[in-house]
Amino acid sequence: MPTTFAGPDDLPLLPPGPDNRLVRLLVQVVDQPEERARAVTLLNGEHWSVRPTRSEDQVTPVPNRVSMVVEMYVRGARVGARPRAEQAVQQLAARATLGLWVIDSALVRAEPGAPSTTYQVYTRQTAPHGLGWLSGLWRDLGGADAQRGFQLPGPPDLVAARAEAQRRHLGGVLFDPVLHDVRVVLGPAAGPGSSGRMRWQAKALIAGRVILWMLLFLACGAVLQRSSGAWGAVPSAVAVAAAWPAGSWLTANARPLLRCVVGGAAAAIVVFLGYTLAADVPPGSSAGLLLLRTLVLLLLGCCAYGCWLAVRFTWLSRNATFVAGGLLGVLPFVLPWVGNLLKEVYLQDGFGIPASSVPVASYAVDAAGLKPVLIGAALLMVLVGGAGWLRYFHQAPSTASLAFLYGPLICVVYVGSALLAGIHGASGAADRAAEQARAGRAPSSYFGIEGRMMCLVPTGAEPVPVFNGPLPTDHPVLVFGTGSDPLWAWDPRRPDRGGPSGQALSLPAAAVSVVPPRGAGCPAARH
């Protein structure tokens, strides 16, 4: 059976993109017709292009082996793409027990394409006298576009663009030089390597410029928040001065007014973010706390992008609608369960009071359950984000292996972190409420559970039956509502006998009157 090869002439390869690396490998197969045919079939089955070697490949002949060139795309970073391609071919040969060896490999670097300019056709408009600037701004923002755009090689040339728009008609609005015109699409300033594949030096220059601008605007917002009086004009002036070069770079081919608008809008957003971050920092804190919050915000952004790197081109990204619907569909069942569990921890473990004796609104229970769920989701985002960056740098074995290894771990981490965070938060809230009650103050509310310091005054002369008595009548006790029978209370002055449960007591609700305290004491009992 003759061996058929699928090479570039048969299956043309797409040009490498920013996350689509082309790797070319020289492999050798046992020189037998069956082995050659099986190797080509298996490699083509992975959507890899295979062709025989040519004279320009300069391959050293090896006895009893035939050489072939394999070309494949590897998604992810440039660093590690070549070893990842070698590993993929070797794993395929090992699974199929195929006599195939990788002799040489190289990452193919695409040459930068010729620079081009994008044009947009727009409809000419007649503006009232004195409002030409507003009409020009509306045109530059795309408000007058005729929904037609095209590219031409070379630098901007409006004369050639008008001729091209008039020469070709793909449907829609027919270009009329009287009614229409062309404009260059807004964009950043063209730099070295900005068209085609960008060199890493150009990428580093752009990234450094953006980071410096963001740090400058964040610092201006923070200083503006801490400044008082006329000193606030200094960071404002710095931000306004830096907005012009930022807008000039973002919209290099726009008129000055639009550069000011775009630069001012970008600067205002980042300055407001810095102002907000500084407002949350206490006045006596050092600048290190503000820097720490900024770093945490950047870390969250990296984790969010890492989550996208982990799920893109996978079953999850292709079925995101169904996955999101399924996750949201279980929340009405999960939130009440988690909220009731935290309510039990707060009341039963914290004060020895049964949770069923304290009525709480359903939305408050759901809110209590939502907090640990979000905390678990944040920790899960860190874990998945790390896995995504490992996948991007080709450190994960494969997508299937990544899901197999990380799937159970992700579930355990999510459930465990959510429950531990919720239980720890409920226990801490109960401890703080107990300390406030011992100090004679009403404790803070905990998701609809309102505790109040009240006095228990017997309504009759007969002794009041009290579980875990005696009944304290000389000082206020902590009560979480009076709508249940029996009435449960927590005595903050009672010694801890067996923990918080030893300080809880219950009695018939009709046997006492629950009244507010008078100062530090309680009113006398009525006989």
N, C-alpha and C positions, 0 to 999 in steps of 0.2 A: 504494500500500500504506500503510495507516494506521500511524503511529508509536505504539508501545506503550511506556509508561514503567513502570518498577518503582520505586515510591517507598516511603516508610515505611509506608503503609497496606497495601501488598502484601508487602513484605519488611521486617518489623520489625527494627530495628537493636538489637544488644545494648548495654547500658550500658557506657560506657568504663570500663576497668579501670586498674590502676596502670601497665601496659605496653601498653595498648590505646587509642590516642589517636584520637578522632573528629575528622576534618577535613572541613569543608564548603567546596566550591569552586563559584564561579559561572563557567560556561563559556559560550562562544558558538560556534555552528556555522553554517555556510553555510545560508541559508534555502532548502534544496531538500529535497524528500521523501526522495530517496535518501541524501543526506548525513545528514539527521537520523536515519533508520533505521539507517544504518551506525554512526553515533556511539553510539546507544543500545545496539546489539548489542555493539559492542566494549567499551564501559564495563561493561555487565552481564556480559560474559564474564570480566572481572577481578574479579567479585563486588563491584562498586561499585554503590551505589544511585543511580538517576537519576530526577529528577522535573522537571516543567516549573516555571517560576517562577510565583510568586503575587504578589498585590497587595502583601502585606506585605514582599516582598523589595525593593521600591523599585528596580527595575532600569531604567536609562536605555535606551530603545529605540535600536537601531543599525540603519540600513538594510541590508537583505539578510542579516541575521543573526538567529538565534533563540537565546534564552538558556535554559539549563538549570542545574539545581543538582545537583551530584555530591557524594555523601557516601561516605567511605571510612574504614577503620581503618588506622592505621599503628602497628606495634609498635615500642616503644622509648621513648626519653626524650621528654619534652614539648618540650624545646628541639630545634629542627630538624625536628619532625614536619610542620609546615605546608610549609616549602620542599620537603621530601621528597615530599609528596603532589602538589605542583605539578609537580615533576620527573617523577613517575611518569605523570601525565596527558599532559604534553608529550612524553615519550618514546613513549607509546602512539600519540599523534597523528602523530609523525614516522615511526614504523615503518609505520603504515597509510596514510601520505600523506593524512591526514584534515584537512579545513579546520576546525580546532578551536583556540580560544584560551582561555586562563585569564585571566579578568578580575579576579576577586577570590577570596580564600581566607581562612579563619579557622579557628582551633583551637577546637572546641566544648568548653566546660568544663561538666561535669555538676555540677548542684547537689547538695550533700551530702544524703543521704537522712535520714529520721527516725531517731533513735537507737533501737536495739533491744537486747534482752537475750536471751541464749541460756540455755535451761533444760535440765536433764537429769533424767529420772525414775530414781529409785533405790528399792531395796527396804529397808524398815525392818528394822533388826537390833537384837536385844536383847543388850547387852554385859554381861559379868559385872561385879559390883560393883567399882568402882575402875578399870575399864578403859574407861570411856566416852570418854576422850580418844583412845584407840587406835582405837575404833570410828569416832569422828568423823573421824580422820585417814584411815582406810581409805575412808570414804565420800567425803571431799573429793578423794581421789586417783582416784576412779572405780571402786573395787573392788566397790561394791555397785550399780553402774548396771544398769538393766533394759533397756538397749539401745534407748532411745527418747529423742529430743531434739527440741526445737522452739524457735521464736523468737516473741517478742511485742514489739510496739513499746512504746517508753517505758522508763523506769527499772525496776529490779527490783521486782516485785510478786508475792510468792509466793501470795497469795490468788487473784489472777487466773490465775496459772500453774496452780494446782491445778484450778481450774474448767475451764480450757482442756484440760488433760490428761484430765479426766473426760468432757468433752463429745465429744471426737473419738477414734475408734479406727481405726487404720490396719492393724491386725493385730498379732500378737505378744502381749505381755502386756497384759491389760486392766487399766487403772488402777483400783486399789481404795484409797480413802483410808485404810483401816485397814492395808493391807500396803505401800503405796507412798507416796512423797512426792517433791517436786521440790527441786532445788537449782540455784543459779546456777553456770554453768560458770566455772571458774577462768580468769583472764585479767588482763592489765595494767590499770592504772587508766585509765579513760576520760578522754580529753583533748579539747580543742576540735578538731572535725573528725575524730574517730576513727571515726565511723560514716560510711559512704559514701566519698566522695573526700576524702582527707586533704589539707589545705592544706600548702604547703611549710614554713610556719612551724612547724606541729605536727611535721612530719617532722624538721626541723632540731633542734627541742627534744628529741625522743626520741633522735635520733642522738647529739647532744651529751651527753645524760645517760648513754647506754650507753658512749660512749667515755671519759668521765670516770671512771665506775665501773671500767671495765677497766684504765685507766691506774693508778688508785689501787690496785687489787688486784695488778696486776703489780709496782708499786713495793713494796708490802708483801712480796710473795714474794721480791723481790731483796734488800731490806734484811734480811729474816729469814735468808736464806742467808749474808749477810756478817756477821750479828750473832753475838755469842758471849756466853754466860752469860745473866744476867738481862736484858740489852738486847734479847734476842729477844722478850720479852713486849710491847715497845712496838709493833712492826708487827703482832703477833698481835692486840693489843687494838684497833688501828685497823681491821684487817680484820673483826673480830667486830662492832665498832660500825657499820661501813658495810654489813654483811650485812643488817641489819634493814631499812633503807630500801630496799635493792635487792629484798629479798623482798616488802616491802609494795607496791612498784610492780609487780613481776611477778605477784603474786597478791593484787590489791587486795581482792577480795571473799572471801578465805579467812580462816579463824580464825587467831589469832596463832601457834599452834603450827606450822601449815603454812607460814606466812610465814617463820618462823625456819628451817624445814627447807629450803625452796626457796632462800632467800637464803644460807643457810650452804653449801648444795651448790654454788650458782653461784660464791660467793666462793672456796670451796676449790679449784675447778677452775682458776680464773684465778690464784690465789695459787700453786698448784703449778706452773703454767706459768711464772710469773715466777721461782720458785725454781729450776726446771730451767734456764731461760735464764741465770740468774746463776751456776749451778754450772758451766756450760761455759766461762765467762769466766775466764781466769787471774787469780789474786789481785792481781797487780801492774798489771793493765790498768785503763784509765780507764772511767768510766761511759759514755763515748761508744761503746765496743764493744758494751756491752749494749743501748744504744739502737739501734745499727746492726742488731743481730740482730733486735730487735723490729720494726724497719722492714722488714727482709727478710722476716720472717714475715708481716707485713701485706701486703707486695707479692705474696707467693706466694698469699695468699688472694684478692687482687684478680685475679691472673692466672687462678686456678682459676675464679672466677666469670665472668671474661671468656671463658674457654673454653666455659662453658655458654651464654653469650650468643651465641657464634659458631655453635654447632651446634644450638641449640633451634629448633624448627619447621623443621628441614631434614631431608633424607634421612638424615643421620647419626643424628639423634635418633630418627627413626622406626624405624631398623634398627640400634639400638645393640647388640642382642644378637648379630647376625650380624657387625657390624664388630668388636666386641670378640673374638668367637670367631676371626675371621680373623687379627686381629693376634696373638693368643696362639698361634694354630696355627703361625705361622712362627718363633716363638722357638726351638723345638728345632733348627731349621736355622741360624738366624742366630747364636745364642750360641756354638756350637762354632766356627763360622768366624771370628767376631771374636776369640774367646779364643785360638785358634791363631795368628791374625795378631799379637796382642799378645805371645804367647809367642815368636814369631819375632823381633819387634822387641826384646824384652828380652834374649834370648840371642844371636841372630845379630848384630844391630846393636850391642848393648851390649858383648858380650864376644867375638864372633867364634866362638861355639860353636854348632854346628848344633842346632836345636830338637828334631830327631828323636832326638838322643842323650840327652835328659833326659826320662824318663817322668814324667808328671803325671796325677793323677787327673782323670777326666772332669768331676766336679762342680767342681773347681777351675778348669778351663778355662771351664766355663759361667759361673762366678762372675766370672772375669776379663772375659768378654764382656758380662756384665750391667751392669757399672759404666758403661762408655761409653754403652750403650743408655739407661740411666737419665739420664745427663747430657744426652744428646741430647734425651730426652723433656722434661727440664726447660727447656732452651732453646726447644724447640718449644712448650711450654706458654706461655712468655712471648710468642712470636710470635702464636700463635693467640689468646691472651688480649687482646693489643693489637688484633687484627682484630675480636674480639668487641665490645670497647668502641667501636671505630669504627662497627661495625654498630649498636650500641645508640644512638649519637648521630647516626645517619643520615649518616655520612660515607663509607660504602662505597657504590659505585654500585648494587649489588643483590646478592642472595645468589648468583645464578648467576655474575655478574661477579667477586664475591669469591672463589668457588671456582675460577674459571678463572685469576684472577691469582695467587692465593695457593697453589693446589694444587702446581704445579711448584716454586715457591719453598720451600714447606714441605718437600717431599721432599728438595730439595737441601740445605737448612739442616739437616734432621734427619740425613741420611746423613753430610754433611760434618762437622758438629759432633761427632757420635758418634765418627767415625774419628779426627778431629784430637784430641779429648779423650783417647781411648784411647791413641793413639800418643804423645802428649805425656806422659801419665802413665807409660807403660812406659819411655820414654826417661829420664824423670826418676828413676824407680826404679832403672834400671840405673846411672845416674850416681852416685846415692847409695850403691848397693851397691859400686861400684868404689872410692869414697872410703873406705868402711868397710874394704874389703879392704886398701887401701894403708896404713891405720892399724893393721892387724893384727887387726881384729875381724871376726867372722862377720857377713855382711850380713843385713839383715832379709828375712824371707820375702816373696815376691811371688806370691800366689795359687798356693800349692803348690810353688813352685820354691824349694828350700832350698839355699842356698850355704854351704859350710863350708870353713874354712881347714885344710888337711891337708898332710902331708908325703909326698913320693913317694920311697920307698926301693927301689933296685934289688934284685931277688931273686937275682941271679947275678953272676958276675964279668964276663960278656960285656957289651959296650957295648949300651945300650938304644936301639933305633931310635926316633927322635923326629921327628915332623913339626913344623917350625918350632922346632927345638931351639936351644940345648942344653937338657938336662934339669936343672932347678934342684933341687939336693939340700940346700942349706944354709939354705933358708928355706921357709916354707909357701906353698902356692898355693891358689887358689880352685877348688873342685871342686863341681859340681852333680850329685852322685850318682856311684856306681861300678858301676852295673849295665849299662853299655854297653861294647862293644868295637869300635873303640878307645876308650880313656879320654881324655876331653877335660879340660883344666885351663886356668886363666888365671893368668898370672904377674903379680902386682901390682908387682914391682920392675923389670920389664923396661921399657925405654924404649918410648914409643909409636912403633912403626914402622908407619906406615900406619894408625893408629887402633887401636881395640880388637882387631881381627883379628890385628894383629901381635903381640899379647901372648898369644894363645891357642896352645896346643900340644896335640898328640895323640900317643899312644903305645899299644902293646899293653897291654891290661889285665893280662895274665899276667906281664909283665916287671917290674912294680913292686908294692910293697906300699903301700897307702894307710893311713897311721897318723896319729894326732893329734900335733900339735907338742908339744915340751917347752920351755915358756917361749916365747922368741922365736926359737929355732932348731929344728933337726930332728935326730933320731938319726942316727948314722953308718950308712953302707951296710953291708950284710952281704956278705962276700966268702967 
